[in-house]
Amino acid sequence: MNVFALMAAVTACYTISSLSDKYAAAKAKFEPNEFTFLMCASMSVFLALTLPFQTIAFSLRWQSFAGVALVALCKLMEFKMSVLVLKEMSAFELKAWLGVTLFVSYFADVFLGEKLNTFKLVFICLAALGLVLTVRSDKAEKIHYRRIALPLLLYLTAKLGYGLTIRSFSDYASSIMLLLPALVIVALICLPRVSFNVYTEKPKGTLNILLARIPNTAGMLIENAVIAISLANYSLIQPMILVTLFVIGLIRHEQHSNTNLLGGVLAIVGVMGFQIC
């Protein structure tokens, strides 16, 4: 399947789950451990159901176990930090911040053997600029960045680190065998700090998280296929999600400035141009 088709599928899956996660963090007000445990436990079950259809490979070498540990660390940071960050900013704004990983991911691809392409670098710059302009508004002043500076940094590091780990350890274990044990480990780490009463006290929020894990799990599986092709394409998924959320906002007749509109166009041009080069 064409890599852009894979990226589009991931975009659709993650757009659905990111909107649900915003509800869980901001309205249902789940704590990080409660949110992370429910996510990891449910996704572990969904991933396990796909095992008969997956390529299962796991060499009994220290690199394989190191890969699982690193994926677990990345997912633990990603899920916990996303709850803290989403209490201050929207899923839309968070996707824009993920644009900073574009440059690191592309140069990682170059380091791993891809030939440096000046045109691709230009389109990455356009996409990054588009992300900044898309979320630029007076509302940004209401975000208390001092409160979330560290969680945001850790979240961005976790997203980038996940892609690097899956790509770097692919010779020792298949992506599903890195991801599934890692999610189980994260769920077990969070388990002692979870009060299960909270899930019955917040049934709507709990149901939202569980249902959103279905497209989230599908997105993670397809995302791993994209990572195997290119880390830069993996990072470009986030701008594609942002553009999708932006278009949804336009359809809902939400207010957007000319700067926001220009940013949306630049982000689209950047993503599409990168694919063409």
N, C-alpha and C positions, 0 to 999 in steps of 0.2 A: 504494500500500500504506500502511496505517496506520503512523504513526511509531513507535508502541509495538511493532508487529510487527517493524519494522526493528531497533529497539533490542534486542529479544529475540533476533533472529538474530545480531547482533553479539556479544551476551553469550555465546551458545552457542559461537561460533567462538573468542572470546578466552579463554573459560574453559579450553578444550582447550589452546590454545597457551601460556597462562600457566603451567599445570601442567608442561608440557614444558620451558619456559624455566627454571623453578626447578631442574629436574633438571640442565640444562646448566650453570647457574651454580654450584650448590652441590655437586653430586656429580661431574659430568664435569669441572668446574673449568676451563672454557674461559676464556681471557683475553678482555678486552673487544674487541680488534681481531679475534680469531679468531671470536668469537660474532657480532659485527656484520657482518663480511664475509660469512659463510655465510648469515646472515639476508637481507641486502640482495641478494646475488647470486641466491639462490634465489627470492626474492619478485619480483625483476625479471623473471625468466624466466616465472613464473606470471602476472604482470600482463601481460606482452607477449602471452601466449596469449589474453588476454581482449580485446585491442584491437579485433578485428573486431566485437565486440558492444558497444563503448563509444562514447560521444559524444566525438569528438576535436576539440578546439578549442584553438588556440594562436596568439595574435596576436603578430606580430613587434614587440613594444614592450618597453621596459626593464622595465615592471611584470611581464611574464610571466617574464622571466629572474630578476628579483628574487624572485618567488614561488617559483620552483624552488630558488633558493639558500637561501631561508628554510626551506623544507620539508626540504631536505637537512640544514641545521643542526639543525633540530628532531629529525629522525630519528637523526642521528649522536649527539646528546646522549641521546636516549631509549634507544637500544639499548646504548650504552656504559655509561651510568649505571645501567641496570637490572641489568647483570651485577654491578656493584659493590654495589648496594643489596641484591640478592637473596642475596648471600653472608652478609648479616647478618639479614635478615628474610624472612618467607615471602611468597609471592605474595598470600596472604590479607591480611596486614598492609599490604603496599604499596598494594593497592586502597583500603584505608581512608584512607591518606594522600592519595590522589587526591581525596578528598572536599573538600579545601580549595579545589579549583578550581571547585566548584559555584557559589559566590557570584560569582566573577569572570566566569564564563561567562554567568550569568544577566544581570548588569548590562551585559555586552557586547551581549547581545541587545537590551536596553532601549536602549542607545546606538545600535544599528543600526536602531531603529525600532519594536521591540515595546513595547506599552503595559505599564507597570509594574503587576503584579498582586500585591497583598498576600498573597493566599492561596497563590500559587505560592512566594513568598518564605518563608512559614511552613513549607510542606512541604519546601523546600530545607533549612531549619534542622533540621527533624525528621530528614531523611535524613543530614545531617552529624552530628547528635548520635548517631544510630543507628550510624554508622560507627565513631565513637569508642568507644561502649559494646561494639560487637561484638568488637573486637579487644582490649579491656581485660582483661588477665590478668596473673598473676605472671610469665609468660614474657616479657612486654615488657621486664622489667628486664634480661634477658640480652642485649638488643640494644644494641650499642655505638654510640650515636647520634653520638658525637664523630667516629667513623671515617667515617660516611656522611652527615653533615649536608650538606656541599656537593654530593655526588652526588645526594642526595635532592632538594635544592632545584633542581638543574639538571634532574632528571628531571621534576619537577612543572611546571617552566617550559616544558620541551619539549612535554609533553602538551597544555598550554594553548595554547602558541604554534602548534602544528600546526593545531588547530581554527580559531584566529583567522586564520591564513595562508590556509587553504583557503577560508574564508568571504570574506575580504577581497579575494582575487585572482580570485574566480570570474568576474568580468567580462572578464578577460584570457586565462584559460586554464581548460579543464575540469580537474576534480580529478585524473583519470588522467594528464593531461599535466603536472601539477605533481608528482605522486607518482612516476611511473616514472623520469623523468630524475633526480630527486633520489636515489632508491635506487641508481641506477647510479653517480652521483657519490660517494655514501657508500662504496659497495663499492670504487671505485677509490682513494679516500683511504686505506682500510684495507689494501688489497692489498700495498703494500710492507712492511708490518709483520706479514704473515701467513706462517707456516711451514706448508706444506700437509701436512707429515708428521703434524701433530697430529690431522688428521682421520682418518688411517688408524690412528693409535695409539689413538684413542677412537671406534671405529666405532659403538658403541651411542649415544653422545651425539650424534655427527654425524647418525645416522639419525633420532634423536628431533627434532633441530632441523629437518631437512629435511621430515619428515612434518608437523610442526606448522605449517610455513609454508603448507600448503594451506588449513587453516581460517583461519590468520592473514591470508592474502591476501584470502580471501573476506570476512573481517570488515572489513578496511580499505576494501574497495570499498563495502560496505553502510554503513560508518561515515561515509564521505564523503557519502553520500546523507542521512544524519541531520544532518550538519553544515550542509548546504544549507538544512535546515529550521530548525534551532535549535542554538545552541552549548550551551545549558543541557541539552537532551536528550542532546547528545554527552557532556557531563560526567556525566550521570546513568547512562551505560552502566557506568561503573566501580563505582558502588554496586550495580548489578544483578549485576555479576560477583562482587562480594564476597558478596552474599546467596546467590548460586548456590553458591559455594565453602562458605559456612556450612551450607547445606542438605546438601551432599555430606558434610560433616563429621558432621552429625547422623545421616545414613543409615549412615555408617560407625561410629556409636556413639562418636564422639570426645567427650571430656569438655568440657562447656561450663557456665559458671556462669549463674546467673539474670540477671546483668548482661549477659552475652553474648547470651542469649536475648531479653532486652528490646531490646537494640540491633538485633538482626536484625529484630524486629517493627517497630521505629520506622523502620528503613531501608526496609522494604517499604512501609509506610504513606506515607512521604515520597515515594518514587518513584511509587507509584500515584496519590497525591493530586495530584502535580504534573501528571500526565497528564490527570486529570479536570478540573482547573481551566481 
